[in-house]
């Protein structure tokens, strides 16, 4: 082989290696840790992936995403976080505050985006909404008046209700904050706040039994990984007990709850994707203000209302963002 041909072939090989190396260097990695199950997280995680894709980050092409699901069990978060961190991600999505806390406890400098922050995480995860000043930023789910609206909505469905139940999971990072706000709003309206604790699937049935014994007239189900995973079970227990359920997340209504009032989670996860991309491009979480929800939605399940013998006022149906028939 001529010397010139050898040089040309060597040059081509070198360029090929550089090309492959360049692609490897350009490939980003995201760790995703959530309290939910793959099934229950499916739609909102699809919104996150679609948000990444719309900004030029395509899984399997220039992006790798590693997922871990705790299926509502907070005790699994730390082991799962360790598994994810072994992949050396560039950024992590802590879908809820508890996963974000688990990731931060092991990797305090890893950039973390949390899609569901509340006042309860200030200053533990972020110094303030305006300036996080640390490794965590994201989207808040704290909306002024939201908890009061859940009480108001319950009274619109059950006008004479004076005893309202509340499912309480003490392991939830934002649970105490949310429960206190609902309780304060209930008391301001002269309503008895009946809280029942559930930390595992096995606790939910007895919790409903106690609510029936305490003569609850409706039940509010707050945002929580366990309660989202067990939404179908909760709605079945509620129908059996003839108790209207008002969820803070629409998923509960999609599987048979009466109504929900809360943030549009799919929109929230698309915005979380925007934060993630900005970090991949060099932005620092410390300098990225935590944003607030832009869309609150009311969803009503008329089939469930009928099974409970409730007439849903026309003004509520007209106000709803979606009516499931």
Steps between C-alpha positions, in 0.01 A plus 500: 500500500628841407610733776243764395214247523614388844498860623153555353360187667656591832351847472155361425522265799605784725205710384265208565632460854464874559145486369405211728675665795325829429161326495579331829599826659186671368266233643335618821361292785197568720402309815128486583386400848131495594271373774259370239475181296573483126127470428395791720785722376450413133314806372688768691837338425403491133446877524852538646658293221301687236619828650861384473446387141349834399822664620727269301575229758388161372528188711724243333653757267674772701346417837482211747234494773516261795173450691434371849151465656435447871132406454389723788758364747724778636735244662616393153607849392855502638598160351348599166678836511832320549427281197431806285805692618722208401419590138657846558211715371549860389172603663221328692124536504370451853135474399378571853670663802582169673697364201672838462603487867632144460711596198634814666594315819734275301616744230471853644656668196309314228255733317146390588169611351192438717159525335289534817656738752305665783569741784590196711823462300618855572779523608585126518523447123517862383574824684205680342276489194669803346856377555541130581872553578583130490479188284118474482251701295179425312127562507287576806154357555419754769208708376341758724146399591527147358435316827208728581358425157500127578281566803277732299468245220407227749221719634374569148461127442368429849341833606418405857828322577634589843742207547768458234756220504864527398747223413833575666836337422760628750789380284415753227746789488222759451219319681504690830506833315208402276295348783542806721377728224193285432424475872528878545262561211254241629488653845448848358184363338383322814578155358641212706832377355525121534852379422582130462855374459622257233865425428450171311240349270380285790415812702259651249206262559505549880533877446174499303334282765595759762371786284165324470493445878576872548211586266707674233286633215778530240875437475782717370798311357820711490788467251716207612688216334326225698155647440565540128616138474194389695250735335290218353490325838407827673216575259359148536505525879340844478216381276439201728486736800283741299752780556567764231875542441663829403854451372778755461612315183293408194627141492265418787200611294617308195481177704164573661527787750226764503703813421844654510635851522871557457787582271530361147782254565578436136567868448714502814717214371543666162629805685727277708648379171581861412689540828685174436612607154622836627712321760639263236603809305686649796247683719535466878199403719609759756429776249172362362191632684235244588194560286135470598218312323330677213198272466256366761239251382166374627401149391165337583390137460125496436484120501632496856263780600207293372616191691511712817156644433634853461367761260791707373389864469503627142724793595766252619482302178535820298796610711682168465797463268391143435187299577536120491174333402 
